[in-house]
């Protein structure tokens, strides 16, 4: 161990098997936006993207954007 006690921020997401997308359903982004506001740097590109995102997204739109968000998060954690 290198003695570094800095914790990496985590966001817990639960995806339930019975939570299938139906017409008109959307996902609430309040917890994700709260995480971004609290844990990411003020100049973070990911933070800005998440905070400017709509408050609700269709499941397919959320999944499409999630891949990009995760790549940005990896990039920002390495750049820290």
N, C-alpha and C positions, 0 to 999 in steps of 0.2 A: 504494500500500500504506500502511496506517495504522501499521505498525511493531508490530502485535500479533502476537507469536510463540506465543501460546497454542494448543495443539493441541486439536482436538475429538476426544473419544474415539471410536474406531471398533470395530465388531464385524464380523468377516468371517463370512459365512454362505454355505455352498455347498449348492445344491440340485441334485441330479443328476437328469437326465431319466428314468433308470431306477428312481428311488427312489419308486415308486408305493406308495400305502398299501394294505397287505393287512390282512386281519382279524388283530387282535392286535398289530400293529406300533405302536410308540410312539417318540417323539423324546426324547432325553436332554437335559435343560436345564442340566447342570453348567457348561458353558462360558458360557452366558448368565447364570447366577447368579453365576459368578465375575466376569464383566464388571460386573454390577450392583454387586456388593460392592466391587470395586476402583475403579470409575470414577464412580459416582453418589454424590451427597451423602448423608450419614446420614439426613437428614430428607426425602429424595426419596420421593414417593409411588410412583413407578415402581420404585425399588429395593425398597421394602417389598413391593409386589405380586409382583415376581419372586422374591424370597427366600422368600416364603410359599407360592409355587406348588408343586405336586407336582413330584417329580423327573423324571417322565416324563409326556408328554402324547400323546394320539392326534394324528395329523397334522391332521385337520380341526379339532380343538380348538385346537391350536397356531396354525393360520392365522387362526381367528376371534379369538383373543386378540392376535395380532401387530398387527393394525390398531390396537387400543386402545393397546398398548405403544408403537407408533411415534408416535401422536398425543401421548401423554404425554411421550415423549422430546423431540419438537419443542417442546412447551410448556415443558419444563424447561430446554432449551438457550436459549430466548429469555429466560427468567426469570433466567438465571445472572448 
